[in-house]
Amino acid sequence: MTESVRTSETIEVVGARTNNLRDVTVRIPKGRVVAFTGVSGSGKTSLAIDTLHNEAQLRYLEGLSPFVRQYITQRNRPKVDRVLGLGATLAVDQRRLNRNPRSTVATITGIDGHLGLLYSRLPGIGPGTPPGDGPLSSAHFDRHTPEGSCSACHGVGGLWQAREELIITRPELPLFEGASPWYAKWRSAEHAFIPALAEKRGVDLALPWQSLPERFRHEVLYGTGDEKIEATVDMPNKNETSSWTYTSSEPLRGALAEVERVFANAATPSAKERYLPYMRKMPCTTCGGTGYDEIARSVRLGGLAYPELLEADVREVRAWGERVTSGLDTAQRAVGEPLLQDLARRLRVLDRLGLAHVQLSRSAATLSGGELQRTRLAAQLSTELSDIIFVLDEPGTGLHPADKAHLLDMARELRAAGNTVLLVEHDPELIARADWVIDMGPGAGRLGGEVLVSGTPADVAGHPRSLTGHYLAGKGPRLRRTRRPVGEGAGWVELHGLSAHNVTADMVRFPVGRLTCLTGVSGSGKSSLLGALGAGTEAALAGTATDTVRRVTGAETFGWVAVVDQEPIGRTPRSNPATYSKAFDIVRKLFAETDEARKRGIKASWFSFNAANGGRCEVCTGYGRKLVDMHFLPDVWVVCDACEGRRYTPEALEITYQGLTIDGVLELTVAEAVERLTENRQLAEALKAMDRVGLGYLQLGQNATELSGGEAQRLKLASAIQRGSAGRKAGLVVLDEPVSGLHPSDIQRMVDAFDLLLDSGNTVVVAEHDIPVAASADWVIDLGPGAGPDGGAVVAAGVPDQVAEAHTPTAGYFRRYMAGLPLLDGHGDH
């Protein structure tokens, strides 16, 4: 076979050494659905995304401009001898999840652009016509532009205002003894005037707030108008050994105005956050909270104004599109039909990916990790391109078993259109249905990086060294966990008056000291309930209020709350597992205690790559890389020429600890560090915690920007394990989709980590689609019955065996799992 014929049918990778790949050479068939598999950290993402997709992107950039070419040296390319037969690629990499508050479902998928064009070009369908004589553009329907934003709130949609119910949270208690979190601590000078006001009005502050005279309560909250209140206050100095006397005579502003004043004067975002518990974002009265100008609020298409349409969910927008299409006249058809057809295709993809319940205006920050991943996936799958290589990183993440069949159908449709689909995937049920499998391993990190099998799913299933093959053959070990009983004497934390997105309930309760799993189809409300539990409990411990929960009982059991989400641990190469876990603080002290460092008078801070005037490389300021502005293209990180990516000066690299340089420690994997860095107990415990959650393959200095959402989440879990074992009081740990991105063989380690937390007296609550994990929990809360407005109710709760008897989609899969049947072949028999 000639090379030209071969490369038209395959992608050939020769000598790939990116990250942990060990001189990998492999042929990948084109026009097929190809699954890249292996345990977490085995090298599948390094091959599919960091080698193939990145090489394709660099070739594209080099073809655009000589300006770009000067920055792309051999050092910045994937480490590979050659790649033949590689065409254009589109990738959805779960390490690049964008949670910008301005990003919404509409903006991520490009639907906002289609709607802006439709509203600006097709005014007059249905009641209402555009005001004014000027021509409309899509900018009039973008609240972040001068043309489209509300003149009063500039597109923000509202203003932060102090609220009485957030300042006085327990009116049955005295003001200074629990009625108000605002007055629980000294927060402003007005605090000192309240006793003087009470004395002047003859009010006893020891009485419950609700029994105090109405005039006095109004003045505490809204001020005394022009009436001055004189007060003399003894203020302690910082050293608390002396005090000074402060006398003043001025009107009281009142707590509401005072909160807004100190919020407005707070200089930093973190300072402003201190006052947000006493405030709510109230809708702008001019635009009704939409953020849009009068034109966007007035023009109607298909019976709806633009802001109204954004508040509709995907299912409703599909119906709207059909109405608009049927109402087009001959002149409008030429402009409207192509836009409406493309819009319909994007909405259909969202629907099939289990996102029919999501509103177009839904912020990226409020989506679960799986929902956000699938929203980005929908943007790529909506294309009608052919001969494209789609690289999809764990597309099954966050999908209920009932939704996975649609994902397979869409991959096959892309294949039928002449494309190649490369799936980085852990789910045996999806892998078994791929055309071809490239299984990496045999282990993780430096124990991986080889191609174990490149063949059909049956070939992988028959390979004796493939862990993935064991699961494909149905021989993988089942998840093992001994459930902890939830008896009559169990303690409970209870959420009363719950209202979070689509979840509403009078009361939902969770057993203390147990593992609880929230289940339900995608969009049933699991992430919303989990968020309400975390925020509500944190607020109860702080004595503040939250919008989502009216009251929390049982929170006094906890001393702390850890929300273990998939948010990045950092957005620059400065953040890494060593810095996040605080292990690097200890490492720097150990280096400073060496004889050579002491002789030179070097302190621990000198070894920080975040501090100037120390041992870091000042050319890249300790990044090891430099960010190059590509003007009209995305910025690119390139390796620093001065330190060759090592972050430090030659002088810093002369000092060693146990034979390691400071950058040599950062190059260790967690598993290697566990073996080598054993002398310091605190360091050893931090490293062991990361190893226990399955991150042994990660390098200590691996850039946070290269970590997947699941890896970031497991780092946070390791931190919670340390806190849970060291804390004097038990904590509440909540995790959203904690086993997403994990090979079945790694899920056992994650569940064992939950039990480590429980052994220390903590409580663990997870939202999870993985049926084996859910079936191993001590308590299950099943939400549904459907998604979006059709979900949000607790449809079953109890031990797994009780939930399996219910008539819900999840219960059907519980029954299949408990009977030892494959999950994807059934549809829940609900």
JOBELTA-V279136 format. One record per run of one state. SS is the DSSP state (h for helix, s for strand, l for the rest). FROM is the first residue (numbers start at 1). TO is the last residue. If there is no record, write none. Layout:
# JOBELTA-V279136
((SS & FROM & TO) (SS & FROM & TO))
This chain:
# JOBELTA-V279136
((l & 1 & 2) (h & 3 & 9) (s & 10 & 16) (l & 17 & 23) (s & 24 & 29) (l & 30 & 32) (s & 33 & 37) (l & 38 & 43) (h & 44 & 64) (l & 65 & 65) (h & 66 & 69) (l & 70 & 73) (h & 74 & 76) (l & 77 & 81) (s & 82 & 84) (l & 85 & 88) (s & 89 & 92) (l & 93 & 93) (h & 94 & 96) (l & 97 & 103) (s & 104 & 104) (h & 105 & 109) (l & 110 & 110) (h & 111 & 121) (l & 122 & 137) (h & 138 & 141) (l & 142 & 148) (s & 149 & 149) (l & 150 & 157) (s & 158 & 162) (l & 163 & 163) (h & 164 & 167) (l & 168 & 173) (s & 174 & 174) (h & 175 & 179) (l & 180 & 188) (h & 189 & 201) (l & 202 & 207) (s & 208 & 208) (h & 209 & 211) (l & 212 & 213) (h & 214 & 222) (l & 223 & 227) (s & 228 & 236) (l & 237 & 242) (s & 243 & 251) (l & 252 & 254) (h & 255 & 265) (l & 266 & 268) (h & 269 & 276) (l & 277 & 278) (s & 279 & 283) (l & 284 & 291) (s & 292 & 292) (l & 293 & 293) (h & 294 & 298) (l & 299 & 299) (s & 300 & 301) (l & 302 & 303) (s & 304 & 305) (h & 306 & 310) (l & 311 & 312) (s & 313 & 313) (h & 314 & 326) (l & 327 & 329) (h & 330 & 355) (l & 356 & 358) (s & 359 & 359) (l & 360 & 362) (s & 363 & 363) (h & 364 & 366) (l & 367 & 368) (h & 369 & 381) (l & 382 & 388) (s & 389 & 393) (l & 394 & 400) (h & 401 & 416) (l & 417 & 419) (s & 420 & 424) (l & 425 & 427) (h & 428 & 431) (l & 432 & 435) (s & 436 & 441) (l & 442 & 444) (h & 445 & 447) (l & 448 & 449) (s & 450 & 455) (l & 456 & 456) (h & 457 & 461) (l & 462 & 466) (h & 467 & 472) (l & 473 & 491) (s & 492 & 500) (l & 501 & 502) (s & 503 & 511) (l & 512 & 514) (s & 515 & 519) (l & 520 & 525) (h & 526 & 542) (l & 543 & 548) (s & 549 & 553) (l & 554 & 554) (h & 555 & 557) (l & 558 & 559) (s & 560 & 564) (l & 565 & 575) (s & 576 & 576) (h & 577 & 580) (l & 581 & 582) (h & 583 & 592) (l & 593 & 594) (h & 595 & 600) (l & 601 & 603) (h & 604 & 607) (l & 608 & 615) (s & 616 & 616) (l & 617 & 624) (s & 625 & 628) (l & 629 & 635) (s & 636 & 639) (l & 640 & 647) (s & 648 & 648) (l & 649 & 651) (h & 652 & 654) (l & 655 & 656) (s & 657 & 657) (l & 658 & 659) (s & 660 & 660) (l & 661 & 661) (h & 662 & 667) (l & 668 & 668) (s & 669 & 669) (h & 670 & 676) (l & 677 & 680) (h & 681 & 692) (l & 693 & 698) (s & 699 & 699) (l & 700 & 702) (s & 703 & 703) (h & 704 & 706) (l & 707 & 708) (h & 709 & 726) (l & 727 & 730) (s & 731 & 736) (l & 737 & 743) (h & 744 & 759) (l & 760 & 762) (s & 763 & 767) (l & 768 & 770) (h & 771 & 776) (l & 777 & 778) (s & 779 & 784) (l & 785 & 787) (h & 788 & 790) (l & 791 & 792) (s & 793 & 798) (l & 799 & 799) (h & 800 & 804) (l & 805 & 808) (h & 809 & 818) (l & 819 & 830))
